[in-house]
Amino acid sequence: MISERELLATVPTQLYIGGQWVDGSSGRHIDVHDPATGAVLATIADASPADGIAALDAAVAAAASWAATPARTRAELLRAAWEQLTARADEFALLMTLEMGKPLAEARGEVAYGGEFLRWFSEEAPRIAGRYGPNPEGTGRMIVTQRPVGPCFFITPWNFPLAMATRKIAPALAAGCTVVIKPAELTPLTTLHFAKLLEEVGVPAGVVNVITTSTSGAVSEPIIRDPRLRKLSFTGSTPVGRKLLEQAAQGVLRTSMELGGNAPFIVFEDADLDAAVDAAMLAKFRNIGEACTAANRFLVHADVAEEFTRRVTERVAAFRVGRGTEEGVTIGPLIDDRAVAKADALVADAVARGAQLRTGGSALEGPGTFYAPTVVADVAAGSDILREEIFGPVLAISTFTDEADAVRRANDTEYGLVSYVFTRDLARGQRMIDQLETGMMGLNVGVVSNAAAPFGGVKQSGLGREGGLEGIHEYLDTKYTLTPM
């Protein structure tokens, strides 16, 4: 397996614009840190607003030729990227662990998941279709075609550095769109390394452009307001998403917004507790709890609450905390000091309102930004931890006594990304599908994400869908033509 030093020596540190690796015009640089140690992993270029526009220039210049590239050619390039990523899974997994902190086993899982978007959309590219037929009046024939929307701008988060890039880039390229992508300042190395892979498999110059910056707003806004841009896709917080939607309104851009979550995890009295506990570990602690799909509020029927709490506490107390590269580690560091402080404040507020701290509940001494895996039970209504997205390894439990109350409390949030339900009653499961206000739901499962499924939320959790049959249509415009009979 490649060493950390050898791997970091191969990762680009410049901007990728128009098929060239360039230093950028700002003269500034960004230090990328290992959250487990605080050490600097790499120093990379810090793009200016002018660099952002140069990247858009390159995407615009390449747009016509890429849109005209046969679908089969686009498909084969995406397939080649998937094959290369799969062959180099260990190095991409290690890179993600170094810059984000997740354990290596989870990073390998992200490589597999992120890679599936390349494979899935390589298969969707040749299937872009329209329709042809007479109109109902018999006076003409209707031709409906699909065309690429045009140049796209992607803003991706730090928590899934590879999958968030492939989930956006793959359908865009499959549809015939060109791309400017701005990865998060905290975890840009994986995206830069992936852009190098795309270059190596033959994706033409200008089709994918990468800008890294410490001044996201200043660099992003001119791109979004440029009339040549036709699509904006963002994954991140709801407040930032609202601001970006305001900017996108000026150009009436197509937008995809995957925003915040506050996922309920409902355990009914008839649930299979073994399955529910296993799923709780995945739904809550996958990615150290730093996932928009993470279970945020555990609503457990009073009849099984104590047993469920005992079992999850036993499991959580046994987690091993440490640097993700170490053998047996299940919980890595949080991304930065602010994430640790937020988790600590949410737990403290819950305990002050009467919650019982069953395990954990404190920051761990450095180096690194670690927070102890935590379980709090009997969380009172009104606690901050029930309203805010935790984004950390904290499992918060409240109880309920009837189905209607569980549904009411689950829906009592402005968010609506995903929900989880555990019950043996199929009729109740169907009622939950109908009544829970979320874009996705796990019924007796703790992980729902899949490249073949439409990922996205309702309410203030976002707009549009990524993945599945629906994902490629986010990058296509429909054109209708009428011809005489």
RODO-2510 file (C-alpha; in nm, 4 decimals, decimal comma):
residues 485
     n   res          X          Y          Z
     1     m     0,0000     0,0000     0,0000
     2     i     0,1250     0,3491    -0,0827
     3     s     0,2629     0,5482     0,2094
     4     e     0,1144     0,8782     0,3230
     5     r     0,4190     1,0704     0,2074
     6     e     0,4278     0,9014    -0,1330
     7     l     0,0573     0,9638    -0,1842
     8     l     0,0681     1,3310    -0,0898
     9     a     0,3581     1,3808    -0,3308
    10     t     0,1303     1,2758    -0,6193
    11     v    -0,1660     1,5015    -0,5332
    12     p    -0,1913     1,8242    -0,7361
    13     t    -0,1695     2,1505    -0,5419
    14     q    -0,2624     2,3918    -0,8231
    15     l    -0,5892     2,5002    -0,9831
    16     y    -0,7092     2,2968    -1,2813
    17     i    -0,8346     2,5329    -1,5532
    18     g    -0,8758     2,4549    -1,9209
    19     g    -0,6715     2,1367    -1,8961
    20     q    -0,3773     2,3115    -1,7300
    21     w    -0,2520     2,3030    -1,3707
    22     v    -0,1930     2,6673    -1,2780
    23     d    -0,0944     2,8606    -0,9661
    24     g    -0,3697     3,1175    -0,9908
    25     s    -0,3504     3,4939    -0,9684
    26     s    -0,3999     3,5665    -0,5971
    27     g    -0,0503     3,4760    -0,4822
    28     r    -0,2085     3,3241    -0,1708
    29     h    -0,2101     2,9654    -0,0546
    30     i    -0,4209     2,7372     0,1665
    31     d    -0,2809     2,4933     0,4210
    32     v    -0,4762     2,1670     0,4356
    33     h    -0,4613     2,0039     0,7795
    34     d    -0,5015     1,6525     0,9149
    35     p    -0,7815     1,6898     1,1744
    36     a    -0,6428     1,3965     1,3724
    37     t    -0,3051     1,5620     1,4349
    38     g    -0,3293     1,9236     1,3238
    39     a    -0,0328     1,8690     1,0900
    40     v    -0,0231     2,0372     0,7491
    41     l    -0,0797     1,7804     0,4757
    42     a    -0,0331     2,0096     0,1762
    43     t    -0,0266     2,3727     0,0719
    44     i    -0,2444     2,4467    -0,2298
    45     a    -0,3367     2,7378    -0,4554
    46     d    -0,5948     2,9870    -0,3293
    47     a    -0,8085     3,1047    -0,6211
    48     s    -0,9130     3,4656    -0,6746
    49     p    -1,2418     3,5793    -0,8338
    50     a    -1,0492     3,6238    -1,1599
    51     d    -0,9419     3,2591    -1,1444
    52     g    -1,3049     3,1573    -1,0970
    53     i    -1,4067     3,3445    -1,4103
    54     a    -1,1117     3,1922    -1,5987
    55     a    -1,2421     2,8488    -1,5021
    56     l    -1,5892     2,9428    -1,6275
    57     d    -1,4308     3,0742    -1,9498
    58     a    -1,2721     2,7335    -1,9999
    59     a    -1,6000     2,5503    -1,9340
    60     v    -1,7848     2,7766    -2,1763
    61     a    -1,5177     2,7300    -2,4449
    62     a    -1,5430     2,3509    -2,4165
    63     a    -1,9231     2,3359    -2,3909
    64     a    -2,0187     2,3077    -2,7570
    65     s    -1,7679     2,0388    -2,8476
    66     w    -1,8461     1,8339    -2,5365
    67     a    -2,2211     1,8571    -2,5972
    68     a    -2,1591     1,7320    -2,9525
    69     t    -1,9427     1,4424    -2,8313
    70     p    -2,1275     1,1137    -2,8933
    71     a    -2,3007     0,9763    -2,5861
    72     r    -2,1104     0,6509    -2,6216
    73     t    -1,7790     0,8363    -2,6042
    74     r    -1,8874     1,0227    -2,2925
    75     a    -2,0025     0,6931    -2,1438
    76     e    -1,6726     0,5215    -2,2108
    77     l    -1,4763     0,8013    -2,0459
    78     l    -1,6920     0,7766    -1,7343
    79     r    -1,6523     0,3991    -1,7376
    80     a    -1,2758     0,4368    -1,7647
    81     a    -1,2807     0,6768    -1,4707
    82     w    -1,4753     0,4212    -1,2649
    83     e    -1,2291     0,1473    -1,3540
    84     q    -0,9305     0,3630    -1,2596
    85     l    -1,0907     0,4777    -0,9354
    86     t    -1,1695     0,1184    -0,8424
    87     a    -0,8139     0,0091    -0,9178
    88     r    -0,6789     0,2935    -0,7032
    89     a    -0,9322     0,2628    -0,4232
    90     d    -0,6713     0,2333    -0,1478
    91     e    -0,4962     0,5578    -0,2356
    92     f    -0,8201     0,7566    -0,2599
    93     a    -0,9400     0,6067     0,0680
    94     l    -0,6153     0,6988     0,2435
    95     l    -0,6281     1,0527     0,1049
    96     m    -0,9814     1,1028     0,2365
    97     t    -0,8858     0,9664     0,5770
    98     l    -0,5914     1,2034     0,5951
    99     e    -0,7793     1,5211     0,5070
   100     m    -1,1232     1,4476     0,6534
   101     g    -1,0562     1,2039     0,9375
   102     k    -1,2952     0,9152     0,8697
   103     p    -1,1674     0,5631     0,9424
   104     l    -1,0076     0,3856     0,6479
   105     a    -1,2836     0,1248     0,6296
   106     e    -1,5424     0,3984     0,5849
   107     a    -1,3236     0,5806     0,3343
   108     r    -1,3035     0,2624     0,1270
   109     g    -1,6811     0,2463     0,1429
   110     e    -1,7005     0,6005     0,0093
   111     v    -1,4736     0,5111    -0,2819
   112     a    -1,7086     0,2272    -0,3731
   113     y    -2,0180     0,4482    -0,3307
   114     g    -1,8689     0,7469    -0,5126
   115     g    -1,7435     0,5274    -0,7920
   116     e    -2,0905     0,3898    -0,8534
   117     f    -2,2042     0,7318    -0,9770
   118     l    -1,9425     0,7094    -1,2504
   119     r    -2,0558     0,3615    -1,3488
   120     w    -2,4291     0,4384    -1,3194
   121     f    -2,4172     0,7532    -1,5297
   122     s    -2,1831     0,5954    -1,7832
   123     e    -2,4752     0,3619    -1,8458
   124     e    -2,7327     0,6427    -1,8495
   125     a    -2,5509     0,8610    -2,1041
   126     p    -2,6502     0,6519    -2,4113
   127     r    -3,0086     0,6270    -2,2840
   128     i    -3,0927     0,9961    -2,3076
   129     a    -3,4027     0,9874    -2,5237
   130     g    -3,6922     1,1930    -2,6553
   131     r    -4,0193     1,1100    -2,8282
   132     y    -4,1913     1,1592    -3,1612
   133     g    -4,5527     1,1314    -3,2618
   134     p    -4,8658     1,3036    -3,3895
   135     n    -5,0405     1,5664    -3,1820
   136     p    -5,3942     1,4839    -3,0655
   137     e    -5,5502     1,7101    -3,3278
   138     g    -5,3736     1,5312    -3,6118
   139     t    -5,2384     1,8594    -3,7496
   140     g    -4,8717     1,8023    -3,6826
   141     r    -4,6014     1,5853    -3,5376
   142     m    -4,4347     1,6538    -3,2044
   143     i    -4,0615     1,6053    -3,1564
   144     v    -3,9374     1,6171    -2,7963
   145     t    -3,5609     1,6192    -2,7452
   146     q    -3,3249     1,6520    -2,4482
   147     r    -3,0252     1,8834    -2,4606
   148     p    -2,7490     1,9583    -2,2062
   149     v    -2,8273     2,2625    -1,9934
   150     g    -2,4793     2,4057    -2,0457
   151     p    -2,1922     2,5081    -1,8166
   152     c    -2,2410     2,4087    -1,4505
   153     f    -2,0963     2,5307    -1,1226
   154     f    -2,0668     2,2856    -0,8332
   155     i    -1,9964     2,3678    -0,4693
   156     t    -1,9220     2,0559    -0,2648
   157     p    -1,8867     1,9985     0,1116
   158     w    -1,6019     1,8632     0,3198
   159     n    -1,7664     1,5526     0,4675
   160     f    -1,7732     1,3253     0,1593
   161     p    -1,4896     1,4648    -0,0550
   162     l    -1,5126     1,2037    -0,3312
   163     a    -1,8786     1,1045    -0,3437
   164     m    -2,0071     1,4613    -0,3518
   165     a    -1,7801     1,5316    -0,6489
   166     t    -1,8717     1,2190    -0,8457
   167     r    -2,2436     1,2554    -0,7659
   168     k    -2,2422     1,5900    -0,9458
   169     i    -1,9705     1,5509    -1,2096
   170     a    -2,0851     1,2124    -1,3432
   171     p    -2,4410     1,3086    -1,4470
   172     a    -2,3233     1,6432    -1,5827
   173     l    -2,0635     1,4820    -1,8071
   174     a    -2,3061     1,2084    -1,9078
   175     a    -2,5579     1,4718    -2,0166
   176     g    -2,2976     1,6664    -2,2142
   177     c    -2,2385     1,9553    -1,9706
   178     t    -1,9074     2,1125    -1,8727
   179     v    -1,8168     2,1821    -1,5120
   180     v    -1,6466     2,4171    -1,2709
   181     i    -1,6211     2,2599    -0,9250
   182     k    -1,5194     2,4296    -0,6014
   183     p    -1,4462     2,1773    -0,3261
   184     a    -1,4525     2,2728     0,0406
   185     e    -1,1460     2,4533     0,1710
   186     l    -1,1073     2,1927     0,4469
   187     t    -1,0925     1,8867     0,2163
   188     p    -0,9878     1,9867    -0,1363
   189     l    -0,7191     1,7257    -0,2010
   190     t    -0,9496     1,4394    -0,2993
   191     t    -1,1220     1,6498    -0,5657
   192     l    -0,7878     1,7662    -0,7066
   193     h    -0,6658     1,4057    -0,7172
   194     f    -0,9882     1,2979    -0,8880
   195     a    -0,9527     1,5738    -1,1488
   196     k    -0,6063     1,4390    -1,2238
   197     l    -0,7598     1,0938    -1,2738
   198     l    -1,0155     1,2376    -1,5172
   199     e    -0,7334     1,4066    -1,7062
   200     e    -0,5426     1,0788    -1,7223
   201     v    -0,8356     0,8825    -1,8683
   202     g    -0,8807     1,1422    -2,1427
   203     v    -1,1580     1,3824    -2,0401
   204     p    -1,0941     1,6794    -2,2729
   205     a    -0,9485     2,0077    -2,1534
   206     g    -1,2049     2,2494    -2,0131
   207     v    -1,4742     1,9878    -1,9525
   208     v    -1,3895     1,9706    -1,5796
   209     n    -1,2237     2,2626    -1,4013
   210     v    -1,1316     2,2787    -1,0316
   211     i    -1,0834     2,5914    -0,8229
   212     t    -0,9833     2,5863    -0,4561
   213     t    -1,0250     2,8976    -0,2458
   214     s    -1,0407     3,0362     0,1060
   215     t    -1,2805     3,3111    -0,0064
   216     s    -1,5730     3,1035    -0,1261
   217     g    -1,8322     3,3802    -0,1427
   218     a    -1,6100     3,6248    -0,3277
   219     v    -1,5073     3,3636    -0,5857
   220     s    -1,8464     3,1958    -0,6262
   221     e    -2,0755     3,4948    -0,6646
   222     p    -1,9260     3,6291    -0,9918
   223     i    -1,9516     3,2811    -1,1425
   224     i    -2,3142     3,2423    -1,0337
   225     r    -2,4096     3,5872    -1,1632
   226     d    -2,2352     3,5355    -1,4990
   227     p    -2,5053     3,4973    -1,7698
   228     r    -2,3101     3,2176    -1,9363
   229     l    -2,3624     2,9846    -1,6404
   230     r    -2,6732     2,7692    -1,6709
   231     k    -2,6705     2,5360    -1,3704
   232     l    -2,5785     2,5577    -1,0012
   233     s    -2,5546     2,2563    -0,7717
   234     f    -2,4712     2,2959    -0,4035
   235     t    -2,4417     2,0567    -0,1112
   236     g    -2,4150     2,2215     0,2277
   237     s    -2,6056     2,4136     0,4910
   238     t    -2,9533     2,5567     0,4417
   239     p    -2,8518     2,9174     0,5256
   240     v    -2,5813     2,9136     0,2581
   241     g    -2,8191     2,7424     0,0159
   242     r    -3,0751     3,0217     0,0611
   243     k    -2,8102     3,2832    -0,0183
   244     l    -2,6990     3,0952    -0,3296
   245     l    -3,0597     3,0639    -0,4486
   246     e    -3,0956     3,4400    -0,4228
   247     q    -2,7863     3,4858    -0,6389
   248     a    -2,9046     3,2207    -0,8854
   249     a    -3,2408     3,3939    -0,9269
   250     q    -3,0830     3,6745    -1,1263
   251     g    -2,9892     3,4378    -1,4071
   252     v    -3,2884     3,2059    -1,3563
   253     l    -3,0425     2,9197    -1,3173
   254     r    -3,1337     2,5558    -1,2945
   255     t    -3,0506     2,4665    -0,9353
   256     s    -2,9978     2,1545    -0,7296
   257     m    -2,9751     2,2100    -0,3548
   258     e    -2,8912     1,9311    -0,1097
   259     l    -2,9159     2,1140     0,2213
   260     g    -2,9454     2,0429     0,5929
   261     g    -3,1187     1,7545     0,7643
   262     n    -3,2739     1,6642     1,0989
   263     a    -3,3507     1,2975     1,0442
   264     p    -3,5892     1,1203     1,2822
   265     f    -3,5169     0,7561     1,3672
   266     i    -3,8428     0,6046     1,4933
   267     v    -3,8441     0,2758     1,6850
   268     f    -4,1921     0,1352     1,7445
   269     e    -4,2777    -0,1090     2,0202
   270     d    -4,2953    -0,4017     1,7756
   271     a    -3,9568    -0,3324     1,6168
   272     d    -3,6853    -0,5943     1,5826
   273     l    -3,4524    -0,4368     1,8401
   274     d    -3,1455    -0,6242     1,7160
   275     a    -3,1980    -0,4814     1,3688
   276     a    -3,2847    -0,1373     1,5073
   277     v    -2,9682    -0,1190     1,7176
   278     d    -2,7488    -0,2353     1,4292
   279     a    -2,9094     0,0243     1,2011
   280     a    -2,8764     0,2955     1,4654
   281     m    -2,5003     0,2479     1,4685
   282     l    -2,4910     0,3015     1,0929
   283     a    -2,7474     0,5787     1,0711
   284     k    -2,5872     0,7777     1,3522
   285     f    -2,2141     0,7019     1,3543
   286     r    -2,1362     0,6479     0,9866
   287     n    -1,8849     0,9159     0,8875
   288     i    -1,8436     1,0069     1,2587
   289     g    -2,1994     1,1416     1,2488
   290     e    -2,0902     1,4091     1,0017
   291     a    -2,3522     1,3349     0,7374
   292     c    -2,6691     1,5146     0,6322
   293     t    -2,8411     1,1738     0,6374
   294     a    -2,7280     1,0993     0,9945
   295     a    -3,0081     1,0149     1,2355
   296     n    -3,0469     1,3270     1,4480
   297     r    -3,3454     1,2485     1,6710
   298     f    -3,4126     0,8984     1,8038
   299     l    -3,7826     0,8678     1,8843
   300     v    -3,8310     0,5397     2,0725
   301     h    -4,1559     0,3953     2,2035
   302     a    -4,1703     0,4052     2,5830
   303     d    -4,2196     0,0267     2,6042
   304     v    -3,8782    -0,0451     2,4496
   305     a    -3,6901     0,2782     2,5224
   306     e    -3,4872     0,1545     2,8193
   307     e    -3,3808    -0,1662     2,6452
   308     f    -3,2932     0,0182     2,3243
   309     t    -3,0950     0,2769     2,5230
   310     r    -2,9078     0,0082     2,7157
   311     r    -2,8090    -0,1742     2,3989
   312     v    -2,6939     0,1319     2,2033
   313     t    -2,5029     0,2645     2,5035
   314     e    -2,3157    -0,0634     2,5339
   315     r    -2,2216    -0,0484     2,1665
   316     v    -2,1238     0,3196     2,1714
   317     a    -1,9103     0,2842     2,4830
   318     a    -1,7080     0,0163     2,3016
   319     f    -1,6161     0,2376     2,0067
   320     r    -1,2458     0,2995     1,9585
   321     v    -1,1554     0,6633     1,8975
   322     g    -0,8388     0,7627     1,7122
   323     r    -0,6732     0,8563     1,3871
   324     g    -0,8569     0,6891     1,1024
   325     t    -0,5436     0,5189     0,9702
   326     e    -0,5025     0,3183     1,2927
   327     e    -0,6195    -0,0423     1,3069
   328     g    -0,9569    -0,0918     1,4741
   329     v    -1,0524     0,2760     1,4972
   330     t    -1,4253     0,3293     1,4476
   331     i    -1,4569     0,6999     1,5364
   332     g    -1,2140     0,9534     1,3928
   333     p    -1,1771     1,3239     1,4638
   334     l    -1,4397     1,5840     1,3897
   335     i    -1,3451     1,8196     1,1108
   336     d    -1,2384     2,1159     1,3280
   337     d    -1,2635     2,2878     1,6665
   338     r    -1,5974     2,4458     1,5800
   339     a    -1,7537     2,1041     1,5244
   340     v    -1,6287     1,9871     1,8649
   341     a    -1,7606     2,2994     2,0364
   342     k    -2,1009     2,2587     1,8711
   343     a    -2,1386     1,8950     1,9793
   344     d    -2,0341     1,9849     2,3320
   345     a    -2,2799     2,2740     2,3516
   346     l    -2,5713     2,0633     2,2266
   347     v    -2,5024     1,7895     2,4813
   348     a    -2,4621     2,0414     2,7629
   349     d    -2,7940     2,2066     2,6758
   350     a    -2,9736     1,8701     2,6693
   351     v    -2,8308     1,7675     3,0069
   352     a    -2,9179     2,1064     3,1580
   353     r    -3,2790     2,0445     3,0514
   354     g    -3,2882     1,7077     3,2265
   355     a    -3,1443     1,4549     2,9781
   356     q    -2,9463     1,1612     3,1141
   357     l    -2,5893     1,1268     2,9951
   358     r    -2,5348     0,7526     2,9445
   359     t    -2,1823     0,7619     2,7970
   360     g    -1,9372     1,0148     2,6564
   361     g    -2,0360     1,3778     2,6649
   362     s    -1,7030     1,5575     2,6413
   363     a    -1,4277     1,6674     2,4090
   364     l    -1,1114     1,4568     2,4193
   365     e    -0,7647     1,5963     2,4676
   366     g    -0,5639     1,6646     2,1543
   367     p    -0,3773     1,6648     1,9382
   368     g    -0,6664     1,6527     1,6956
   369     t    -1,0317     1,7464     1,7192
   370     f    -1,1957     1,4493     1,8881
   371     y    -1,5289     1,4210     2,0676
   372     a    -1,6260     1,1186     2,2742
   373     p    -1,9024     0,9004     2,1238
   374     t    -2,2062     0,9968     2,3279
   375     v    -2,5546     0,8773     2,4209
   376     v    -2,8059     1,1064     2,5937
   377     a    -3,1478     0,9705     2,6915
   378     d    -3,4780     1,1286     2,7981
   379     v    -3,4063     1,4408     2,5947
   380     a    -3,6703     1,7024     2,6723
   381     a    -3,8811     1,8835     2,4131
   382     g    -3,7293     2,2201     2,3300
   383     s    -3,3691     2,1007     2,3630
   384     d    -3,1358     2,2458     2,1020
   385     i    -3,0182     1,8966     2,0059
   386     l    -3,3673     1,8187     1,8718
   387     r    -3,3741     2,1267     1,6491
   388     e    -3,0191     2,1608     1,5213
   389     e    -2,8195     1,9266     1,3005
   390     i    -2,5656     1,7646     1,5343
   391     f    -2,2989     1,6619     1,2801
   392     g    -2,1086     1,4617     1,5379
   393     p    -2,1043     1,1277     1,7251
   394     v    -2,3944     1,2053     1,9593
   395     l    -2,7058     0,9847     1,9811
   396     a    -3,0022     1,1640     2,1417
   397     i    -3,3089     0,9654     2,2548
   398     s    -3,6632     1,0823     2,3326
   399     t    -3,9662     0,8636     2,3982
   400     f    -4,3225     0,8543     2,2627
   401     t    -4,6339     0,6515     2,3400
   402     d    -4,8493     0,6540     2,0261
   403     e    -4,8050     0,6554     1,6505
   404     a    -4,9705     0,9896     1,5881
   405     d    -4,7370     1,1606     1,8356
   406     a    -4,4337     0,9988     1,6738
   407     v    -4,5387     1,1286     1,3319
   408     r    -4,6128     1,4755     1,4655
   409     r    -4,2753     1,5018     1,6351
   410     a    -4,0883     1,3552     1,3394
   411     n    -4,2424     1,6169     1,1090
   412     d    -4,1919     1,9035     1,3553
   413     t    -3,8912     2,0493     1,1743
   414     e    -3,8253     2,2737     0,8769
   415     y    -3,6080     1,9979     0,7322
   416     g    -3,7165     1,6938     0,5336
   417     l    -3,4217     1,4996     0,3955
   418     v    -3,4509     1,1445     0,5305
   419     s    -3,6302     0,9442     0,7985
   420     y    -3,5805     0,5977     0,9453
   421     v    -3,8587     0,3739     1,0760
   422     f    -3,8421     0,0388     1,2528
   423     t    -4,1587    -0,1689     1,2814
   424     r    -4,2710    -0,5206     1,1946
   425     d    -4,6177    -0,3915     1,1015
   426     l    -4,6301    -0,3571     0,7226
   427     a    -4,9448    -0,1453     0,7328
   428     r    -4,7802     0,0921     0,9769
   429     g    -4,4724     0,1038     0,7551
   430     q    -4,6908     0,2079     0,4622
   431     r    -4,8547     0,4763     0,6757
   432     m    -4,5105     0,6103     0,7593
   433     i    -4,4176     0,6246     0,3910
   434     d    -4,7305     0,8318     0,3321
   435     q    -4,7107     1,0549     0,6401
   436     l    -4,3442     1,1373     0,7046
   437     e    -4,2399     1,4585     0,5306
   438     t    -3,9025     1,3530     0,3925
   439     g    -3,7608     1,2988     0,0461
   440     m    -3,6145     0,9625     0,1459
   441     m    -3,6968     0,6961     0,4026
   442     g    -3,5306     0,3860     0,5398
   443     l    -3,7879     0,1259     0,6454
   444     n    -3,6073    -0,1206     0,8713
   445     v    -3,2707    -0,0148     0,7258
   446     g    -3,0136     0,2382     0,8484
   447     v    -2,8458     0,3452     0,5219
   448     v    -3,0450     0,4603     0,2181
   449     s    -2,7850     0,6139    -0,0146
   450     n    -2,7388     0,4398    -0,3499
   451     a    -2,6257     0,5693    -0,6877
   452     a    -2,9305     0,4100    -0,8523
   453     a    -3,1728     0,5956    -0,6221
   454     p    -3,2882     0,9602    -0,6289
   455     f    -3,1167     1,1391    -0,3391
   456     g    -3,2760     1,4602    -0,2107
   457     g    -3,5142     1,6221     0,0311
   458     v    -3,8255     1,8334     0,0726
   459     k    -3,9008     2,1508     0,2675
   460     q    -3,5768     2,3296     0,3579
   461     s    -3,3636     2,0242     0,2912
   462     g    -3,3367     2,1151    -0,0725
   463     l    -3,4445     2,1037    -0,4345
   464     g    -3,3875     1,8457    -0,7055
   465     r    -3,2509     1,4933    -0,6972
   466     e    -2,9062     1,3416    -0,7444
   467     g    -2,8574     0,9833    -0,8593
   468     g    -3,1033     0,7394    -1,0094
   469     l    -3,2996     0,7784    -1,3292
   470     e    -3,3906     1,1275    -1,2121
   471     g    -3,0311     1,2461    -1,1664
   472     i    -2,9373     1,2992    -1,5289
   473     h    -3,2500     1,5049    -1,5989
   474     e    -3,1186     1,7741    -1,3635
   475     y    -2,8654     1,8451    -1,6416
   476     l    -3,0971     1,8299    -1,9416
   477     d    -3,3336     2,0841    -2,0962
   478     t    -3,6431     1,9612    -2,2770
   479     k    -3,7111     2,1035    -2,6222
   480     y    -4,0399     2,0591    -2,8081
   481     t    -4,0676     2,1036    -3,1848
   482     l    -4,3866     2,0880    -3,3933
   483     t    -4,3719     1,9927    -3,7605
   484     p    -4,6613     1,9707    -4,0107
   485     m    -4,8117     1,6338    -4,0938
***
